[in-house]
Amino acid sequence: MYNLIISDIHQNLDRLKQILSTEDAKNAKEIIFLGDYFDSFDYDFNTKEMCNFLNKNVDNDRYTFLLGNHDAHYFTKVYQYRCSGWSSQKQSIVDATLDKAFLRKIKPFRYEKIAGKHFLFSHAGLHPSFTPFCFDEMLKGSSGYDIVETEPVKEWFLYKEQEIKDSIFMNEYNTWLGAGKDRGGWETHGGVTWMDWCSLREIEFLNQIVGHSTYSRPQSYNTPQGDINLNLDTNLNHYAKIDLDTAEVEVISIVGK
């Protein structure tokens, strides 16, 4: 049993359909999309079609949709989220076409424990500066932190998820969705929708699978503890499978299929 992970779509619906037609996609328990459904300099004509795909799958229990920086600026009126590719014309299409139920379904990130290992799926990754001082102890399962819940990591992520979603619906700026100073933003490091791959730093005992920064081939490195950090953004030329029994991650090339 495995889950499938698909990175930045950017309205490339032909390639998306090609991936979803594979046996890997058909047999996956769940498919996790890492965000950036909108904005493309090659497929701008697909804005309405992208909305229709999201609307069609808003009730699909097999699909988990995560938020990207190229999505947040269409879903809120927060000017600080604005990034390249946005236009008032596309905004009007999204406003008129996208089902409001999709905003309730979309998540800022996805945390889960797989085969005893901590995994965080997000558009761009979580920088250590956004975590509490005792986070490594929480991940390791050691005592001594100030949180009394039986699953402190899960509880912390659930709290942050709700906080971010509340800020989206209230049109309030949240640092977790902001750009870093290297992108002209306010934060030292970009949040989970904005951090560049080169800025990602390992968090001990946390495996991270992200998109956002485009390369010709997937980028990855393992920590001394064996944790994986993986960037899947290759213009939909690759996707990943994660075995739910072993937590092993396999990267699949779609090129030539």
C-alpha positions as CSV (number, residue, x, y, z in Angstrom):
1,M,0.0,0.0,0.0
2,Y,1.3,3.4,-0.9
3,N,0.5,7.1,-1.4
4,L,1.4,9.1,-4.5
5,I,2.8,12.6,-4.3
6,I,2.5,15.1,-7.2
7,S,4.2,18.5,-7.2
8,D,3.5,21.8,-8.9
9,I,0.8,21.5,-11.7
10,H,0.6,25.1,-12.9
11,Q,-2.4,24.4,-15.1
12,N,-0.5,21.7,-17.1
13,L,-3.6,19.5,-17.3
14,D,-2.4,17.3,-20.1
15,R,0.6,16.1,-18.0
16,L,-1.5,15.8,-14.9
17,K,-4.0,13.6,-16.7
18,Q,-1.1,11.5,-18.0
19,I,0.1,10.9,-14.4
20,L,-3.4,10.2,-13.1
21,S,-3.9,7.6,-15.8
22,T,-0.9,5.5,-14.6
23,E,-1.4,2.3,-12.7
24,D,0.5,3.9,-9.8
25,A,-2.1,6.6,-9.6
26,K,-5.1,4.3,-10.0
27,N,-3.9,2.0,-7.3
28,A,-2.6,4.6,-4.8
29,K,-4.4,4.7,-1.5
30,E,-4.2,8.5,-1.5
31,I,-2.8,11.2,-3.9
32,I,-1.2,14.2,-2.2
33,F,-0.9,17.4,-4.4
34,L,1.8,19.8,-3.2
35,G,0.2,23.0,-4.4
36,D,0.6,25.6,-7.2
37,Y,-2.4,24.7,-9.3
38,F,-2.5,28.1,-10.9
39,D,-0.2,30.5,-12.9
40,S,1.7,29.2,-15.9
41,F,3.4,31.1,-18.7
42,D,2.7,28.1,-21.0
43,Y,-0.9,27.1,-20.0
44,D,-2.5,30.3,-18.9
45,F,-5.5,29.4,-21.1
46,N,-6.3,26.5,-18.6
47,T,-7.3,28.7,-15.6
48,K,-11.0,27.8,-15.8
49,E,-10.2,24.2,-16.6
50,M,-7.9,24.0,-13.6
51,C,-10.8,25.3,-11.4
52,N,-13.1,22.7,-12.9
53,F,-10.7,19.9,-12.1
54,L,-10.5,21.1,-8.5
55,N,-14.2,21.5,-8.3
56,K,-14.7,18.0,-9.6
57,N,-12.5,16.5,-7.0
58,V,-13.5,18.6,-4.0
59,D,-15.3,15.5,-2.5
60,N,-12.7,13.0,-3.6
61,D,-11.5,11.3,-0.4
62,R,-8.4,9.9,-2.2
63,Y,-7.1,13.5,-3.0
64,T,-5.4,15.8,-0.6
65,F,-4.8,19.3,-1.9
66,L,-2.0,21.4,-0.3
67,L,-1.6,25.1,-0.7
68,G,1.1,26.8,-2.9
69,N,2.2,30.4,-3.1
70,H,0.6,30.6,-6.6
71,D,-2.8,29.6,-5.0
72,A,-2.8,31.7,-1.8
73,H,-2.9,35.0,-3.7
74,Y,-6.1,33.9,-5.5
75,F,-7.8,32.7,-2.3
76,T,-7.2,35.8,-0.2
77,K,-7.0,39.6,-0.4
78,V,-3.6,39.6,1.3
79,Y,-1.3,41.7,-0.9
80,Q,1.9,40.2,0.6
81,Y,1.0,36.8,-0.9
82,R,1.0,38.2,-4.5
83,C,3.6,36.6,-6.8
84,S,4.5,36.3,-10.4
85,G,1.8,35.1,-12.8
86,W,-1.1,36.7,-11.0
87,S,-3.5,38.8,-13.1
88,S,-6.8,40.4,-12.5
89,Q,-8.3,38.4,-15.4
90,K,-7.3,35.1,-13.9
91,Q,-8.4,36.3,-10.5
92,S,-11.9,37.0,-11.9
93,I,-12.0,33.5,-13.5
94,V,-11.0,31.9,-10.2
95,D,-13.5,34.0,-8.2
96,A,-16.3,33.1,-10.7
97,T,-15.5,29.4,-11.2
98,L,-13.8,27.8,-8.1
99,D,-16.2,26.2,-5.7
100,K,-15.9,27.8,-2.2
101,A,-16.0,24.3,-0.8
102,F,-12.5,23.8,-2.2
103,L,-11.2,26.5,0.1
104,R,-12.5,24.5,3.0
105,K,-10.8,21.3,1.7
106,I,-7.3,22.7,0.9
107,K,-4.6,22.3,3.6
108,P,-1.5,24.4,4.2
109,F,0.5,21.2,4.8
110,R,0.1,17.5,5.6
111,Y,1.7,15.9,8.6
112,E,1.5,12.2,9.3
113,K,3.5,9.4,10.9
114,I,4.3,6.6,8.5
115,A,5.9,3.3,9.6
116,G,7.1,5.1,12.8
117,K,8.6,8.1,10.9
118,H,7.5,11.7,10.9
119,F,6.6,13.1,7.5
120,L,5.7,16.6,6.5
121,F,4.3,17.3,3.0
122,S,4.1,20.9,2.0
123,H,4.6,23.1,-1.0
124,A,8.0,24.6,0.0
125,G,9.1,23.1,3.3
126,L,9.3,24.0,7.0
127,H,12.3,26.0,8.2
128,P,13.5,25.2,11.7
129,S,13.0,28.9,12.7
130,F,9.2,28.3,12.5
131,T,9.3,25.4,15.1
132,P,9.2,25.6,18.9
133,F,12.5,25.3,20.8
134,C,11.6,21.7,22.0
135,F,10.5,20.5,18.5
136,D,13.4,18.0,18.2
137,E,12.5,16.5,21.5
138,M,8.9,16.2,20.5
139,L,9.9,14.4,17.3
140,K,12.3,12.1,19.1
141,G,9.6,11.3,21.6
142,S,11.6,12.4,24.6
143,S,10.1,13.9,27.8
144,G,10.8,17.4,29.0
145,Y,8.7,19.5,26.7
146,D,5.9,21.7,27.9
147,I,3.1,20.1,25.9
148,V,1.0,17.6,27.8
149,E,-0.8,16.0,24.8
150,T,-0.1,12.3,24.2
151,E,0.8,13.1,20.5
152,P,2.5,16.5,20.8
153,V,3.8,16.7,17.2
154,K,0.4,15.9,15.7
155,E,-1.3,18.3,18.1
156,W,1.1,21.1,17.3
157,F,0.7,20.7,13.6
158,L,-3.1,20.6,13.9
159,Y,-3.0,23.8,15.9
160,K,-0.9,25.5,13.2
161,E,-3.1,24.2,10.4
162,Q,-6.2,25.6,12.0
163,E,-4.4,28.9,12.7
164,I,-3.4,29.3,9.1
165,K,-6.8,28.3,7.7
166,D,-8.4,30.9,10.0
167,S,-6.1,33.6,8.7
168,I,-7.0,32.7,5.1
169,F,-10.7,33.0,5.7
170,M,-10.2,36.2,7.6
171,N,-7.8,37.6,4.9
172,E,-5.1,38.1,7.5
173,Y,-1.4,37.8,6.9
174,N,0.3,34.7,8.3
175,T,4.1,34.3,8.5
176,W,3.8,30.6,7.5
177,L,2.5,31.7,4.1
178,G,4.9,34.7,3.6
179,A,7.9,35.1,1.3
180,G,11.4,35.4,2.7
181,K,13.7,38.3,2.3
182,D,15.4,36.6,-0.7
183,R,12.1,36.9,-2.5
184,G,11.4,40.5,-1.4
185,G,9.2,39.4,1.5
186,W,9.1,40.3,5.2
187,E,10.3,37.0,6.7
188,T,14.0,36.0,7.2
189,H,13.0,32.6,5.7
190,G,10.0,31.9,3.5
191,G,7.1,30.0,5.0
192,V,5.7,26.6,3.9
193,T,4.5,28.0,0.6
194,W,7.5,30.2,-0.2
195,M,10.8,28.8,1.0
196,D,13.4,28.1,-1.7
197,W,15.0,24.6,-1.8
198,C,18.4,26.1,-1.2
199,S,17.1,27.6,2.1
200,L,15.7,24.3,3.4
201,R,17.6,23.1,6.5
202,E,17.2,19.7,8.1
203,I,14.9,19.2,11.0
204,E,16.2,16.1,12.9
205,F,13.7,13.2,12.8
206,L,11.4,15.0,10.3
207,N,11.1,13.8,6.6
208,Q,10.0,16.6,4.2
209,I,8.7,16.2,0.7
210,V,8.2,19.5,-1.1
211,G,7.9,21.3,-4.5
212,H,8.2,25.0,-5.3
213,S,11.8,25.2,-6.6
214,T,12.0,23.9,-10.2
215,Y,14.9,21.7,-11.3
216,S,15.3,19.3,-14.2
217,R,15.6,16.4,-11.9
218,P,14.3,15.8,-8.3
219,Q,16.7,17.1,-5.6
220,S,17.2,15.2,-2.4
221,Y,19.5,14.6,0.5
222,N,19.4,12.3,3.5
223,T,20.3,13.4,7.1
224,P,22.8,11.4,9.2
225,Q,19.7,9.9,11.0
226,G,18.4,8.7,7.6
227,D,15.6,11.3,7.2
228,I,14.9,12.3,3.7
229,N,14.4,15.8,2.2
230,L,13.0,15.7,-1.3
231,N,12.1,18.3,-3.8
232,L,9.8,17.0,-6.6
233,D,9.2,20.1,-8.7
234,T,10.4,19.1,-12.2
235,N,7.5,20.5,-14.2
236,L,5.5,17.3,-13.7
237,N,8.3,15.1,-15.2
238,H,8.4,13.1,-11.9
239,Y,6.1,12.0,-9.1
240,A,6.8,10.0,-5.9
241,K,5.4,6.9,-4.2
242,I,5.7,6.4,-0.5
243,D,5.3,2.9,0.9
244,L,2.9,3.1,3.9
245,D,4.4,-0.1,5.5
246,T,8.1,0.8,5.2
247,A,8.1,4.6,4.7
248,E,10.4,4.1,1.7
249,V,10.2,6.8,-1.0
250,E,10.5,6.0,-4.7
251,V,10.7,8.7,-7.4
252,I,9.2,7.8,-10.7
253,S,10.0,9.5,-14.1
254,I,7.0,10.2,-16.3
255,V,9.2,11.1,-19.3
256,G,8.9,8.6,-22.1
257,K,5.7,7.0,-20.6
